[in-house]
Amino acid sequence: MNKYELIVIIHPDLDDEAIDQALNRIDGWIKNSDGSIDSTDVWGKKHMAYEIQKQNEGIYYLLNVTLDPESIAELERNLKILEPVMRHMIIAK
């Protein structure tokens, strides 16, 4: 198991319930891969350098994750199709 930082930018127009559902889905995918979320840091709504999906702002979350390296591709595939997620980035620590 390796440690990763997962940065997720969520659409700013969503309500708290929709954001929680998106984060719970991400948590479920990680736990289904026998991984764990060590900590979650909410950076809040930030102005972005360029527009993504016609939005100038996004809600940023930093998740410190412990996950098997073989599960990264599946997690990235799922994050790409999760509609509230505008962008994501996974970095090995």
C-alpha positions in Angstrom: 0.0 0.0 0.0 1.3 3.4 -1.0 0.3 6.9 0.2 -1.2 9.4 -2.3 -2.6 12.9 -2.3 -5.8 13.2 -4.2 -6.9 16.7 -5.1 -10.5 17.0 -6.3 -12.2 20.1 -7.7 -15.9 19.9 -7.4 -18.5 22.0 -9.3 -19.2 25.2 -7.2 -23.0 25.4 -7.9 -23.8 22.1 -6.1 -25.5 22.1 -2.7 -23.9 20.5 0.4 -25.9 17.3 0.0 -24.6 16.7 -3.6 -21.0 17.4 -2.6 -21.3 14.9 0.3 -22.7 12.3 -2.1 -19.8 12.8 -4.5 -17.3 12.6 -1.6 -19.0 9.5 -0.3 -18.8 7.8 -3.7 -15.0 8.6 -3.8 -14.7 7.1 -0.3 -16.6 4.0 -1.3 -14.4 3.4 -4.4 -11.3 3.7 -2.2 -12.6 1.4 0.5 -13.7 -1.2 -2.2 -10.1 -1.3 -3.3 -9.0 -2.1 0.3 -7.7 1.5 0.7 -8.4 4.2 3.2 -8.7 7.9 3.5 -6.3 9.1 6.1 -7.4 12.7 6.2 -9.5 15.2 4.3 -8.6 18.8 4.0 -11.3 21.2 2.7 -9.6 24.1 0.9 -13.0 25.7 0.1 -14.1 27.7 -2.9 -11.2 29.1 -4.9 -10.9 31.1 -8.1 -9.2 29.1 -10.9 -6.6 30.4 -13.3 -8.7 29.4 -16.3 -12.3 28.3 -16.9 -13.2 24.6 -16.6 -16.7 23.7 -17.8 -17.6 27.4 -18.1 -16.8 27.9 -14.3 -14.2 30.3 -12.9 -14.4 28.8 -9.4 -14.3 25.4 -7.8 -14.5 23.7 -4.4 -11.2 22.1 -3.6 -10.6 19.0 -1.5 -7.3 17.4 -0.5 -7.6 13.7 0.4 -4.6 11.9 1.9 -5.2 8.3 0.7 -3.5 4.9 1.3 -4.2 2.7 -1.7 -2.8 -0.2 -3.6 -0.9 1.0 -6.8 -2.9 -1.3 -9.0 -6.2 0.4 -7.9 -5.1 3.9 -9.1 -6.2 3.4 -12.7 -9.7 2.2 -11.7 -10.0 5.2 -9.3 -9.0 7.6 -12.0 -11.5 6.1 -14.4 -14.3 6.5 -11.9 -13.3 10.1 -11.1 -13.4 11.0 -14.8 -17.1 9.9 -15.1 -18.3 11.4 -11.8 -20.2 14.4 -12.9 -19.6 16.8 -9.9 -15.8 16.4 -10.2 -14.5 19.0 -12.6 -10.8 18.0 -12.3 -8.7 15.7 -10.2 -5.0 14.9 -9.6 -3.4 12.0 -7.9 0.2 12.4 -6.6 2.3 9.7 -5.0 3.9 10.9 -1.7 
